Amino acid sequence: MTTPDSIIQVRNFTAAYGNVKVIDDISFDVYRGEVFVILGGSGCGKSTMLKHMIGLYEPAGGSIVIEGDDIVTAEGEARRAILRRFGVMYQLGALFGSMTLLQNVRLPLEEYTNIPEEAMNLVALTKLDLVGLKDFAGHMPAEISGGMQKRAAIARAMALDPKILFLDEPSAGLDPITSAELDTLIKRLARTLQITFVIVTHDLPSIYSIADRVIMLDKRVRKIVAVGRPADLRDNSEDPWVRQFFNREAEAAQAS
């Protein structure tokens, strides 16, 4: 059996706000090319985990190693080199409303490269084409739908050809059909471009559709309480709370 290639290693990670621990001493790996989902109930620390993984916060303890380099300890140019390896799509898309979609997608190129303007435009158009928005390059974010804004944000996250994409609640605020279309896009990009996705979400239909593997955080113990394929955890987990979560058994979950 082939051993999976680990692209991210999180070891003995602890997150805290002041003296209050949100996540306490967890370790996990993300394998190259997989769609990896971080999930759990409200307040479990899943978005906090993602923000630490992309270097926005400094952990209270532990390491986050991305392709062999620890983003926690890296500084200066070494840190910039790590940041270039991944793209991020924030929950609300975070597009600049005063810029066209083309200008939004160009931003990482302007920050991290010195390529000519024509080349920047060509790359940006190529990324918009990958998400089905090439014909909307001149539109402002307010002129397109919420689902299209999410796709434009993914195009921007791909501007530097990253090996890893972090998505924070990609289906938040979307209707079921638009959410399903976004799931299809994520699966296609993972398959055709061999991008590793790390996604924070609690949208169960999306989880079942896109996730190769999940970790589940529980705020009661501040630990990982489940790891595996979502359908396997739903059907076979020995933890009743995990099964209740995946089966949306609200009454049983409240009684636990």
C-alpha positions as CSV (number, residue, x, y, z in Angstrom):
1,M,0.0,0.0,0.0
2,T,1.4,3.4,-1.0
3,T,2.0,5.8,1.8
4,P,0.2,9.2,1.2
5,D,2.5,12.2,0.5
6,S,2.0,14.7,3.3
7,I,2.0,18.3,2.1
8,I,1.1,19.9,5.5
9,Q,2.0,18.6,9.0
10,V,0.5,20.1,12.1
11,R,2.2,19.0,15.2
12,N,1.2,19.5,18.9
13,F,-0.8,22.6,17.9
14,T,-2.4,24.8,20.5
15,A,-4.5,27.9,19.9
16,A,-5.5,30.3,22.7
17,Y,-7.0,33.7,23.2
18,G,-5.2,35.0,26.2
19,N,-5.3,32.3,28.8
20,V,-8.3,30.5,27.2
21,K,-7.4,27.5,25.0
22,V,-9.5,27.0,22.0
23,I,-7.6,24.0,20.6
24,D,-5.3,22.0,22.8
25,D,-2.3,20.0,21.5
26,I,-3.6,18.4,18.3
27,S,-1.7,16.9,15.4
28,F,-2.7,15.9,11.9
29,D,-1.5,15.7,8.3
30,V,-2.9,16.9,5.0
31,Y,-2.1,14.7,2.0
32,R,-1.1,16.1,-1.4
33,G,-3.9,16.3,-3.8
34,E,-6.8,15.6,-1.4
35,V,-9.8,17.7,-0.5
36,F,-9.4,18.0,3.3
37,V,-12.2,19.4,5.4
38,I,-12.0,20.8,9.0
39,L,-15.4,20.7,10.6
40,G,-17.2,20.8,13.9
41,G,-19.9,22.6,15.9
42,S,-20.0,26.3,16.4
43,G,-17.2,27.6,18.5
44,C,-15.0,24.5,18.0
45,G,-12.1,26.5,16.5
46,K,-12.2,25.4,12.9
47,S,-11.8,28.9,11.5
48,T,-9.2,29.6,14.1
49,M,-7.3,26.6,12.9
50,L,-7.4,27.8,9.3
51,K,-6.2,31.3,10.2
52,H,-3.2,29.8,12.0
53,M,-2.5,27.6,9.0
54,I,-2.3,30.6,6.7
55,G,-0.1,32.5,9.1
56,L,-2.6,35.2,10.3
57,Y,-2.2,34.1,13.9
58,E,0.7,32.8,16.0
59,P,-0.1,29.6,17.9
60,A,0.3,29.2,21.6
61,G,2.3,26.1,20.8
62,G,3.3,23.6,18.1
63,S,4.3,23.8,14.5
64,I,2.6,24.1,11.1
65,V,4.9,22.8,8.4
66,I,4.0,23.4,4.8
67,E,6.1,21.5,2.3
68,G,9.0,21.2,4.8
69,D,9.0,24.7,6.1
70,D,7.4,25.9,9.4
71,I,5.2,28.9,8.8
72,V,5.2,29.6,12.6
73,T,9.0,30.3,12.8
74,A,9.7,31.6,9.2
75,E,10.5,35.2,8.8
76,G,11.2,37.7,6.0
77,E,11.7,36.3,2.5
78,A,11.4,32.7,3.8
79,R,8.0,33.5,5.1
80,R,7.0,35.2,1.8
81,A,8.1,32.1,-0.1
82,I,5.8,29.9,2.0
83,L,2.9,32.4,1.5
84,R,3.3,32.1,-2.3
85,R,2.7,28.4,-2.1
86,F,-1.0,28.7,-1.2
87,G,-4.0,30.8,-2.0
88,V,-6.9,31.7,0.3
89,M,-10.6,32.3,-0.3
90,Y,-12.2,34.0,2.7
91,Q,-15.8,33.4,3.8
92,L,-17.3,36.6,2.2
93,G,-15.0,36.4,-0.8
94,A,-13.2,39.6,0.2
95,L,-13.2,41.1,-3.3
96,F,-12.5,44.8,-3.5
97,G,-15.7,46.5,-4.6
98,S,-14.0,49.3,-6.4
99,M,-12.1,46.9,-8.7
100,T,-13.2,44.8,-11.6
101,L,-12.9,41.0,-11.4
102,L,-9.8,41.2,-13.6
103,Q,-8.2,43.8,-11.3
104,N,-9.1,41.7,-8.2
105,V,-7.5,38.6,-9.6
106,R,-4.4,40.5,-10.7
107,L,-3.6,41.6,-7.1
108,P,-1.5,38.7,-6.0
109,L,0.5,39.0,-9.2
110,E,1.1,42.7,-8.5
111,E,2.3,41.9,-5.0
112,Y,4.5,38.9,-5.6
113,T,5.8,39.2,-9.2
114,N,7.4,41.6,-11.6
115,I,5.9,40.3,-14.8
116,P,4.6,42.8,-17.4
117,E,1.1,44.2,-17.2
118,E,0.0,42.4,-20.3
119,A,1.2,39.1,-18.8
120,M,-0.7,39.8,-15.6
121,N,-3.9,40.4,-17.5
122,L,-3.4,37.2,-19.5
123,V,-2.8,35.1,-16.3
124,A,-5.8,36.8,-14.6
125,L,-8.1,36.0,-17.6
126,T,-6.9,32.4,-17.6
127,K,-7.8,32.0,-13.9
128,L,-11.2,33.6,-14.5
129,D,-11.7,31.2,-17.4
130,L,-11.0,28.2,-15.1
131,V,-13.9,29.2,-12.9
132,G,-16.2,30.1,-15.8
133,L,-16.0,33.9,-15.4
134,K,-13.8,35.1,-18.3
135,D,-16.7,36.9,-19.9
136,F,-17.3,38.9,-16.7
137,A,-13.7,40.1,-16.3
138,G,-14.8,43.8,-16.6
139,H,-17.6,43.5,-14.1
140,M,-17.5,44.9,-10.6
141,P,-18.3,42.5,-7.7
142,A,-21.6,44.2,-7.0
143,E,-22.7,43.4,-10.6
144,I,-22.5,39.6,-10.2
145,S,-24.2,37.1,-8.0
146,G,-22.9,35.8,-4.7
147,G,-21.9,32.4,-6.2
148,M,-20.0,34.2,-8.9
149,Q,-18.2,36.3,-6.3
150,K,-17.1,33.1,-4.6
151,R,-15.8,31.8,-7.9
152,A,-13.9,35.0,-8.6
153,A,-12.4,34.8,-5.1
154,I,-11.2,31.3,-6.0
155,A,-9.7,32.6,-9.3
156,R,-7.8,35.2,-7.3
157,A,-6.6,32.6,-4.9
158,M,-5.2,30.6,-7.8
159,A,-3.4,33.6,-9.4
160,L,0.1,32.4,-8.4
161,D,-0.5,28.8,-9.3
162,P,-0.5,27.6,-5.7
163,K,-0.3,23.9,-4.7
164,I,-2.7,24.5,-1.8
165,L,-6.0,26.4,-1.6
166,F,-7.6,27.3,1.8
167,L,-11.3,28.0,1.6
168,D,-13.2,29.4,4.6
169,E,-16.9,28.4,4.5
170,P,-17.1,28.5,0.6
171,S,-20.9,27.7,0.5
172,A,-21.9,30.2,3.2
173,G,-24.9,32.3,2.0
174,L,-25.4,30.3,-1.2
175,D,-28.6,28.5,-2.2
176,P,-28.4,24.7,-2.6
177,I,-28.0,24.8,-6.4
178,T,-25.3,27.4,-6.4
179,S,-23.6,25.6,-3.6
180,A,-23.6,22.3,-5.5
181,E,-22.2,24.1,-8.6
182,L,-19.3,25.4,-6.4
183,D,-18.7,21.8,-5.1
184,T,-18.5,20.6,-8.7
185,L,-15.9,23.4,-9.4
186,I,-13.8,22.4,-6.4
187,K,-13.8,18.8,-7.4
188,R,-12.8,19.6,-11.0
189,L,-10.0,21.9,-9.9
190,A,-8.7,19.3,-7.5
191,R,-8.8,16.6,-10.1
192,T,-7.4,18.6,-13.1
193,L,-4.9,20.8,-11.5
194,Q,-3.9,18.5,-8.6
195,I,-4.5,21.3,-6.1
196,T,-4.7,20.3,-2.4
197,F,-7.8,21.9,-0.8
198,V,-8.1,22.6,2.9
199,I,-11.7,23.7,3.6
200,V,-13.5,24.9,6.7
201,T,-17.3,24.2,6.5
202,H,-20.2,22.7,8.4
203,D,-22.3,22.3,5.2
204,L,-23.0,18.5,5.3
205,P,-24.2,18.1,1.7
206,S,-20.9,19.8,0.6
207,I,-18.8,17.7,2.9
208,Y,-20.3,14.5,1.6
209,S,-19.8,15.7,-2.0
210,I,-16.3,17.0,-1.9
211,A,-14.3,15.7,1.1
212,D,-11.8,12.9,0.7
213,R,-11.1,13.1,4.4
214,V,-12.2,15.2,7.4
215,I,-11.1,16.1,10.9
216,M,-13.7,17.0,13.4
217,L,-13.0,19.4,16.3
218,D,-15.1,19.4,19.5
219,K,-15.1,22.5,21.7
220,R,-15.9,20.4,24.8
221,V,-12.5,18.7,24.8
222,R,-10.7,21.2,22.4
223,K,-9.4,18.2,20.5
224,I,-9.9,16.2,17.3
225,V,-12.6,13.7,18.0
226,A,-12.8,12.1,14.5
227,V,-10.7,11.6,11.4
228,G,-11.8,9.8,8.2
229,R,-14.2,9.8,5.3
230,P,-17.5,11.5,6.2
231,A,-19.7,8.6,5.2
232,D,-17.6,6.2,7.3
233,L,-17.8,8.5,10.3
234,R,-21.5,8.9,9.9
235,D,-22.1,5.1,9.8
236,N,-19.3,3.7,11.9
237,S,-18.0,6.1,14.4
238,E,-17.9,4.8,18.0
239,D,-18.6,8.3,19.3
240,P,-22.4,9.0,19.5
241,W,-21.9,12.7,19.1
242,V,-20.0,12.3,15.9
243,R,-22.7,10.1,14.4
244,Q,-25.3,12.6,15.6
245,F,-23.5,15.5,13.9
246,F,-23.2,13.7,10.6
247,N,-26.8,12.4,10.7
248,R,-28.2,15.9,11.8
249,E,-29.9,14.3,14.8
250,A,-30.7,17.6,16.6
251,E,-32.6,16.2,19.6
252,A,-30.1,13.5,20.3
253,A,-27.2,16.0,20.0
254,Q,-28.9,18.4,22.5
255,A,-29.4,15.5,25.0
256,S,-25.7,14.5,24.9
